[in-house]
Each structure stands twice: as C-alpha cells, then as structure tokens.
Amino acid sequence: MPYCIGFEIMNRRKLATAEATTARQALLLIDQVQTRDQELKFIRSPQEGEIGVEMLRLLAKEENEELGQPVVRSSHCLRR
C-alpha cells in the first residue's frame, strides 16, 4: 500500500512530501526525516486516510508478518 509522508523543512519553512510503497519503507523515511531535524506533518494512505506513526507501525508489523521479515523500529519518538 502506498504512503505519502509530509514534513516541514525547518530552515526553509517549506512543506515537502515523499512517497513510500510499504509501511516498512515509510517508517525508514520518517526516521530519516527526524534525524535531519525536519518536522513530520502527516502520513497518508489511499486506503487508510491520514494515520499516525503508531498505526503505521502496526501496518508495518502486519506487512512483516506476511512477508516473514523482522520488524523495523524507529529510533525516535515521533508525534503527529
């Protein structure tokens, strides 16, 4: 399922978006956004609508169980 991640580039005050094709990829992208001191603004999916990080983690866990892959854990505490 595709995801759109919206974040603000702090030094420019500009909203940017990035696409991810899986919840696992979306979590990795969010981790990169937070590492670069950019503020997470939204996570959207065509099927789920606007969701939070915790819901994204649950979706990633489901994907991983279906594919038999280890769970990806974010190193940052993210807020929506």
N, C-alpha and C positions, 0 to 999 in steps of 0.2 A: 504494500500500500504506500503511495507517495505521501511525503510530508513537506510542508513549507515552513521554514524557520525564519522568523522575523527578528532582527536585532538592530540595536542602535549603535552606530559607530560614535563613540563618546567624544572624540576630539573634533568631530565634524557635525555632530548633532544630526546625522543623516540616517534614515531608516534604510536598511538593506535586507534582502531576503536570500535564502539559499534553499535548494531542493535536496531532498534525500529520498531514496527509493524504498528504504526499510526503516523500521523503528530503531534498529541497531545503528544504522548509519546516522540517523537523526540524533541519537544520543552522543555519538562521537563528535558530530558537528557542534552540538550545544556545548560540549566540553571544550572544544577549541574556541568557541565564542567567549566563554567565560575566562579562559586562560589569557585572552587578549584584552581583558577589561572592557568588553563590549556588553551592553545590557540586552538580555533576552526580552523580547517584546511579545512574541506569540509563537505558538506551534499550531499548525492547521493541517487537517487531513480531509480529503473529499468525503470519506466515509464517516469519520468521527466528528468533523467540525473542528472548533477550537478546543484544544486539550491542554492539560498541564503536564509538567515533567513526570509526575508520579504515574499518570495514565500512560504516558509514553513508555515509561519503564515496564509497566505491566504488559503493554503490547509487545515490547522487545522480548520480554520473558516468554510470552506465548510463541513469538516467532522462533526464538532459540530452541524451545522445546520441540516445535515442529521440525526444525532442521537438525536437532541434536547438537547445537553449538553451545559453548559456555556463555554465561550471562555477562554483559558488558556493564561495568559500574562506573558512574561518573565520579570524579574526584572532587567535585564542587557541589555546594548546596545551592540549588537554583530555585528562584522564586518566579512566579508568574504574575 
